[in-house]
Amino acid sequence: MEDFEKRYSPRSMKFELDSSGRKYHKIWHEGSCHAFIDKKTGEVYKPASYKAPAKIVRYRLLEIASREECFNRADWAGSYLYVR
C-alpha cells in the first residue's frame, strides 16, 4: 500500500502567472504554457504555442456565467480549453 501511495499520490499543482506581455497574462504549469488571459477583457485562450494564443475565445472571466463554467470545468491538463 505504501508503494502505491508513494507512486500515485496527488501531486501539488503549481501554476505561475507571467504578466510581462503587452496584451496577455500567461499561465504556466510545470514549464509549459497552460493558458492566456487578455489583460483588458478577461478572455481566456488556449495556447497555440508558448508565444501566442489560439484565435477562439474559450471563456470570458468578466461574465459571471462564463467564469463559473470555467472554474467548474478547469483541470490541470487544460482539457477544458478545447472547443467542444
C-alpha distances in whole Angstrom, upper triangle without the diagonal:
4,5,5,6,9,10,11,11,15,17,20,23,26,30,33,37,39,43,45,46,50,49,45,42,39,35,33,29,28,31,32,35,33,36,40,42,45,47,49,48,45,44,41,41,38,39,41,40,39,43,44,43,43,46,45,44,41,41,44,42,45,45,43,42,41,39,37,37,36,33,32,31,30,27,26,27,30,31,33,35,36,39,39
4,5,5,6,8,10,10,14,16,18,22,25,28,31,35,37,41,43,44,48,47,43,40,37,34,31,28,26,29,31,33,32,35,39,40,44,45,48,47,44,43,40,40,38,38,40,39,38,41,43,42,43,46,45,44,41,41,43,41,45,45,43,42,41,39,37,37,35,33,32,31,30,27,25,26,30,31,33,35,36,40,39
4,6,5,6,8,10,14,15,18,21,24,27,30,34,36,40,42,43,47,46,42,39,36,33,30,26,24,27,29,32,31,34,38,40,43,44,48,47,43,43,39,39,36,36,38,37,36,40,41,40,41,44,43,43,40,40,43,41,45,45,43,43,41,39,38,37,35,33,32,31,29,26,24,25,29,29,31,34,35,38,38
4,5,5,6,8,11,14,17,19,23,26,29,33,35,39,41,42,45,44,40,38,35,31,29,25,23,26,28,30,29,32,35,37,41,43,46,45,41,40,37,36,34,34,36,35,34,38,39,38,38,42,41,40,37,37,40,39,42,42,40,39,38,36,35,34,32,30,29,28,26,23,21,22,26,26,28,31,32,35,35
4,5,5,5,9,11,14,17,20,23,27,30,33,36,39,40,43,42,39,36,33,29,27,23,22,25,26,29,27,30,34,35,39,40,43,42,39,38,35,35,33,33,35,35,33,37,38,37,38,41,40,39,35,36,38,36,40,40,38,37,36,34,32,32,30,28,27,26,25,21,20,21,25,26,27,30,31,35,34
4,6,6,9,10,13,16,19,22,25,29,32,35,37,39,42,41,38,35,32,28,26,22,20,23,25,28,26,30,33,35,39,40,43,42,39,38,35,35,32,32,35,33,32,36,37,36,37,41,40,39,36,36,38,37,40,41,39,39,37,35,34,33,31,29,28,28,26,22,20,21,25,26,28,30,32,35,35
4,6,9,10,14,16,19,22,25,29,31,34,36,38,41,40,36,34,30,27,24,21,18,22,23,26,25,28,32,34,38,39,42,41,38,37,33,33,30,30,32,31,30,34,35,34,35,38,38,37,34,35,37,36,40,40,39,38,36,34,33,32,30,28,28,26,24,21,18,19,23,24,26,28,29,33,33
4,6,8,12,14,17,20,24,27,30,33,35,36,40,38,35,32,29,25,23,19,18,21,22,24,23,26,30,32,35,37,40,39,35,34,31,31,28,28,30,30,29,32,33,32,33,36,35,34,31,32,34,33,37,37,35,34,33,31,30,29,27,25,24,23,21,17,16,17,20,21,23,25,26,30,30
4,6,9,12,15,19,22,25,28,32,34,35,38,37,34,31,28,24,22,18,17,21,22,24,22,25,29,30,34,35,38,37,34,33,30,30,28,28,31,30,29,32,33,32,33,36,35,34,31,31,33,32,35,35,34,33,32,29,28,27,26,23,23,22,20,17,15,17,20,21,23,25,27,30,30
4,7,9,12,15,19,22,25,28,31,32,35,34,30,27,24,21,19,15,15,18,19,21,19,22,25,27,31,32,35,34,30,30,26,27,25,25,28,27,26,30,30,29,30,33,32,30,27,27,29,28,31,32,30,29,28,26,24,24,22,20,19,19,16,13,12,14,17,18,20,22,24,27,28
4,6,9,12,16,19,22,25,28,29,32,31,28,25,22,18,16,12,11,15,16,18,17,20,23,25,29,30,33,32,28,28,25,25,23,23,26,25,23,27,28,27,28,31,31,29,26,26,29,27,30,31,30,30,28,25,25,24,22,20,20,19,16,13,11,13,16,18,20,21,23,27,28
4,6,10,13,16,19,23,25,27,30,29,26,22,20,16,14,11,11,14,16,17,16,19,22,23,26,27,30,30,26,26,23,24,22,23,26,25,22,26,27,26,27,31,30,28,25,25,27,25,28,29,28,28,26,24,23,23,21,18,19,19,16,13,10,13,16,18,19,21,24,27,28
4,7,10,13,16,20,22,23,27,26,22,19,16,13,11,8,8,12,13,14,12,15,18,19,23,24,27,26,23,23,20,20,19,19,22,21,19,22,23,22,24,27,26,24,22,22,23,21,25,26,25,25,23,20,20,20,17,15,17,16,13,10,7,10,13,15,16,17,20,24,25
4,7,10,13,16,19,20,24,23,20,16,14,10,8,6,7,10,12,12,11,14,16,17,21,21,25,25,21,22,19,19,18,18,21,20,17,20,21,21,23,26,26,24,22,21,23,21,24,26,25,26,24,21,21,21,18,16,18,18,14,12,9,12,14,17,18,18,21,25,26
4,7,10,13,16,17,20,19,16,12,10,7,6,5,7,9,10,10,8,10,13,14,17,18,21,21,18,18,15,16,15,15,18,17,15,17,18,17,20,23,22,21,19,18,20,18,21,23,23,23,21,18,19,19,16,15,17,16,13,11,9,12,12,16,16,16,19,22,24
4,7,10,12,14,17,17,14,10,8,6,5,7,9,9,10,10,9,11,12,13,16,16,19,20,17,18,15,16,16,15,18,17,14,16,17,17,20,23,23,21,20,19,20,18,21,23,23,25,22,19,21,21,18,17,20,19,15,15,12,15,14,18,18,17,21,24,26
4,6,9,11,14,14,10,7,6,5,6,9,12,12,12,10,10,10,10,10,13,12,16,17,14,15,13,14,15,14,18,16,13,14,15,15,18,21,21,19,18,18,18,16,18,21,22,23,21,18,20,21,17,17,20,20,16,16,15,16,15,19,18,17,21,23,26
4,6,8,11,11,9,6,5,6,7,11,13,12,12,10,11,11,10,10,12,11,15,17,15,16,14,15,15,14,17,15,12,12,13,14,18,20,21,19,19,19,19,17,20,23,24,26,23,20,23,23,20,20,23,22,19,19,17,18,17,21,21,19,22,24,27
4,6,8,9,7,5,6,9,11,14,17,16,15,13,14,12,10,10,10,9,12,14,13,15,14,15,16,15,18,17,14,13,14,14,18,20,21,19,19,19,18,16,18,21,23,25,22,20,23,24,20,20,24,24,21,21,20,21,19,23,22,20,23,25,28
4,7,9,8,7,8,11,13,16,18,16,16,14,16,14,12,12,12,11,14,17,16,17,17,17,18,16,18,16,13,12,13,15,19,20,22,21,22,21,21,20,21,25,26,28,25,23,26,27,24,24,28,27,24,24,23,23,22,25,25,22,25,27,31
4,6,6,6,8,11,13,17,19,17,16,13,15,13,10,11,10,9,12,15,14,15,15,14,16,14,16,14,12,10,10,12,16,17,19,18,20,20,19,19,20,23,26,27,24,22,26,26,23,24,27,26,23,24,23,23,21,24,23,21,23,25,28
4,6,8,11,14,17,20,23,21,19,16,18,15,12,11,9,8,10,13,14,15,15,15,17,16,17,17,15,12,12,13,16,17,19,18,20,20,19,19,19,23,25,27,24,23,26,27,24,25,29,28,25,26,26,26,23,26,25,22,25,26,29
4,7,10,13,16,20,23,21,19,15,16,13,10,9,6,6,8,10,11,11,12,12,15,14,15,15,14,12,10,11,14,14,16,14,17,16,15,16,16,19,22,24,21,20,23,24,21,22,26,25,23,24,24,24,21,24,22,19,22,22,26
4,6,10,13,16,19,18,16,12,13,10,6,5,5,5,8,10,9,9,9,10,12,11,13,13,12,10,9,9,12,13,14,13,14,14,14,13,15,18,20,22,19,17,21,21,18,19,23,22,19,21,20,20,17,20,19,16,19,20,24
4,7,10,13,16,15,14,11,11,8,6,5,6,6,10,11,10,10,10,10,12,12,14,14,12,11,11,11,14,16,16,14,15,14,14,13,15,18,20,21,18,16,20,20,16,17,21,20,17,18,17,18,16,19,18,16,19,21,24
4,6,10,13,12,10,7,7,6,5,7,9,10,14,14,12,12,10,10,10,9,12,11,9,9,9,9,13,15,16,15,15,15,15,15,17,20,21,23,19,17,20,20,16,17,20,19,16,16,15,15,13,17,16,14,17,19,23
4,7,10,10,9,6,5,5,6,8,11,12,16,16,13,13,10,10,10,10,13,12,10,12,12,11,14,17,17,15,15,14,15,14,17,20,21,21,18,16,18,18,14,15,18,16,13,13,11,12,11,15,14,13,16,19,22
4,7,6,6,5,5,7,9,12,15,16,19,20,17,17,14,13,12,11,14,12,9,12,13,13,16,19,19,18,17,18,19,18,21,23,24,25,22,19,21,21,17,17,19,18,14,13,11,12,11,15,16,14,17,20,23
4,6,6,6,6,9,12,14,18,19,23,22,19,19,15,15,13,12,15,14,11,15,16,15,18,21,21,20,18,19,21,20,23,25,25,25,22,20,21,21,17,17,19,17,13,11,8,9,10,14,15,14,17,20,23
4,6,8,9,13,15,18,21,22,26,26,23,22,19,18,16,15,17,15,13,16,18,18,20,24,24,23,22,22,24,23,27,29,29,29,26,24,25,24,21,20,22,20,16,14,10,11,12,16,18,17,19,23,25
4,7,9,12,14,17,20,22,25,26,23,22,19,18,16,14,15,13,10,13,16,16,19,22,23,23,22,23,25,24,27,29,30,30,27,25,27,26,22,22,24,22,18,16,13,13,14,17,19,18,20,24,26
4,6,9,12,15,18,20,23,23,21,20,16,15,12,10,12,9,7,11,13,13,15,19,20,20,19,20,22,22,25,27,28,28,25,23,25,24,20,20,22,20,17,15,12,11,11,14,16,15,17,20,23
4,6,8,11,14,16,20,20,17,16,13,11,9,7,9,8,5,8,10,10,12,16,17,16,16,17,19,19,22,24,25,25,22,20,22,21,17,18,21,18,15,14,12,11,10,13,15,12,15,18,21
4,7,10,14,16,19,18,15,14,11,9,7,7,10,10,8,11,11,10,12,15,15,14,13,14,16,16,20,21,22,22,18,17,19,17,14,15,17,14,11,10,9,8,7,10,11,9,12,15,18
4,7,10,13,16,15,12,10,7,6,5,6,9,10,9,11,10,8,10,12,12,11,10,11,13,13,16,18,19,19,16,14,17,16,12,13,16,14,11,12,11,11,8,11,11,8,11,14,17
4,7,9,12,12,10,8,6,5,6,6,10,10,9,10,8,6,9,11,11,10,10,11,12,12,15,17,19,19,16,15,18,17,13,15,18,16,14,15,15,14,12,14,13,10,13,15,19
4,6,9,8,6,6,5,6,9,10,13,14,13,13,11,9,11,12,12,10,10,9,9,9,11,14,16,17,14,12,16,16,12,14,17,16,14,16,16,17,14,16,14,12,15,16,20
4,6,6,5,5,7,8,11,12,15,16,15,14,11,10,12,12,12,10,11,11,9,10,11,14,16,18,15,14,18,18,15,17,20,19,18,20,20,20,17,19,17,15,17,18,21
4,6,6,8,10,12,15,15,18,18,17,16,14,13,16,16,16,13,15,13,11,11,11,15,17,19,17,15,19,20,17,18,22,22,20,22,22,23,20,22,20,18,21,22,25
4,6,8,11,13,17,18,20,21,20,18,16,15,17,16,16,14,16,14,11,11,10,13,16,19,16,15,19,20,18,19,23,23,22,24,25,25,22,24,22,20,22,23,26
4,5,9,12,15,17,19,21,20,19,17,14,16,15,14,11,13,11,8,8,7,10,13,15,13,12,16,17,15,17,20,20,19,22,23,24,21,22,19,17,20,20,22
4,6,10,13,15,18,19,19,18,16,13,15,15,14,10,11,8,6,5,6,9,11,13,11,10,13,14,12,14,17,17,16,19,20,21,17,19,16,15,18,18,21
4,7,10,13,15,17,17,17,14,11,12,11,10,6,7,6,4,6,8,10,12,13,10,10,13,13,11,13,16,16,15,18,19,19,15,17,14,12,14,14,17
4,7,10,13,15,15,15,12,9,10,11,9,6,6,5,6,7,10,12,14,14,10,10,13,12,9,12,14,13,12,14,15,15,12,13,11,8,11,12,15
4,6,9,11,12,12,9,6,6,8,7,5,5,7,9,11,14,15,17,17,13,13,16,14,11,14,16,14,13,15,15,14,11,12,11,7,9,11,14
4,7,9,10,11,9,6,6,8,8,8,7,10,12,14,17,18,20,19,15,15,17,15,12,15,17,14,12,13,13,11,8,9,9,5,7,9,13
4,5,6,8,6,4,5,9,10,11,11,13,15,17,20,21,23,22,19,18,21,19,16,18,20,17,15,15,14,12,10,12,12,9,10,12,16
4,7,8,6,5,5,8,10,12,13,16,18,20,23,24,26,25,21,21,24,22,19,21,23,20,18,18,17,15,13,14,15,11,11,13,17
4,5,5,7,8,12,14,15,16,18,20,22,25,26,28,28,24,24,26,24,21,23,25,22,20,19,17,15,14,16,17,14,14,16,20
4,6,8,10,14,16,17,17,19,21,21,24,26,28,28,24,23,26,25,21,22,25,22,19,19,17,15,14,17,18,15,16,19,22
4,7,10,13,16,16,18,19,21,21,24,26,28,29,25,24,27,26,22,24,27,24,22,22,20,19,17,19,20,17,18,20,24
4,7,9,12,13,15,17,18,19,21,23,26,26,22,22,25,24,20,23,25,23,20,21,20,18,16,18,18,15,16,17,21
4,6,9,9,11,13,15,16,19,20,23,22,19,19,22,20,17,19,22,20,18,18,18,16,13,15,15,11,12,14,18
4,6,8,9,13,15,17,19,20,23,22,18,19,22,19,17,20,22,19,18,19,19,17,13,14,14,10,10,11,15
4,7,9,12,14,17,19,19,22,21,18,19,22,20,18,21,23,20,20,21,21,20,16,17,16,12,12,11,15
4,6,9,11,15,17,17,19,18,14,16,19,17,15,18,20,18,17,19,20,19,15,15,13,10,10,8,12
4,6,8,11,13,13,16,15,11,13,15,14,12,15,17,15,15,18,19,18,14,14,12,9,10,9,13
4,7,10,13,12,14,13,9,10,13,10,9,12,14,12,12,14,16,15,11,11,9,6,8,7,10
4,6,9,9,10,9,6,7,10,8,6,10,12,11,11,14,16,16,13,13,10,8,11,11,13
4,6,6,8,9,6,6,10,10,9,11,14,14,14,17,19,19,16,17,13,12,15,14,16
4,5,7,9,6,5,8,10,8,10,13,13,13,16,18,19,16,17,14,13,16,17,19
4,6,9,8,7,10,12,11,13,15,17,16,20,22,23,20,21,18,17,20,20,21
4,6,5,6,9,10,11,12,14,16,16,20,22,23,20,21,17,17,19,18,20
4,6,5,6,9,10,11,12,14,15,19,22,23,20,21,17,17,20,20,20
4,5,5,6,9,10,11,12,14,18,21,22,19,19,15,16,18,17,17
4,6,5,6,9,10,11,12,16,19,19,16,16,12,12,15,14,15
4,5,5,6,9,10,10,14,17,18,15,16,12,13,16,16,17
4,5,5,6,9,10,14,17,18,16,16,12,14,17,17,17
4,6,5,6,8,12,15,16,14,13,10,11,13,14,14
4,6,5,6,10,12,14,11,11,7,9,12,13,14
4,6,5,9,12,14,12,13,9,11,14,16,17
4,6,9,12,14,13,12,9,12,15,16,16
4,7,10,11,9,9,6,9,11,13,13
4,7,9,7,8,6,8,11,13,14
4,6,6,7,7,9,12,15,16
4,6,8,9,11,13,17,18
4,6,8,9,11,14,16
4,5,6,8,11,13
4,5,6,9,10
4,6,8,9
4,7,9
4,6
4
